[in-house]
């Protein structure tokens, strides 16, 4: 069992508090509305008080799926460089099972490894949102320590091959914050450049802009992987649901950027 590592820090430690906070972050999401059938999404992974509203807007806008492949960056550099967890994951909202049928189809660069996931928050913070908005789903948590273009292409190819063999609907979740601790005007300019690349599912230009701008989006590998996989599966674009910064909460001019996007 993968126990919560950041409950009580990035999000509340009790079920009642988590549900109450997400309900406040996502006003009006209980009203009936058309949901988007997404191939993938991009969502932030900061503390809920900072980026939870962006994440909630995305999750509340999409249809559920039997399986969510969760791709997050490694912030600590431990364990396998590309690691899938096979243990059930526990949060204050209960236990979520890993889709072992999907995991069995992963036989390349993606290693079975729990160490990479033990303290990592980028995937964990997504799961309570999934539990709040959806029912009867399983997850495939994959932590990326290697995010260079060639490694990401190899991960994406493995996922594309697995999806071709898998009999079931899957939504990919790319967990990433955007610019870290730059002036809000600089952060927004850099982030909007990357967002435009994501909207076009243009992975080569996305990487070119990352390096050219010295951008600090921490989950660029998960984003690029999701773009590659969704592009191969027929997606043609991504749409920006919401953009925000930590300064919206703190009032500071040095901010972290958060983008919520849906790939269709």
Protein Blocks (a to p, Z undefined) as FASTA:
>chain_A
ZZdfkgoilpcfbfklmmmmmmmmmghklpgcdddddfbdcddfbdfklmmmmmmmmmmm
pccdfbdcdddddfklpajfbdcdfbdcddfkbccdddfklmmmpccfbccdfklmmmmm
klmmmmmmmmmmpghiaddddddfblcfklmmmmmmmmmmmmmmpgcdddddddddddeh
iafklmmmmmmmmmmmmmnopaklmmmmmmmnopabfklmmmmmmmmmmmmnopabdcdf
bdcdfklmnopabdcdddddddZZ
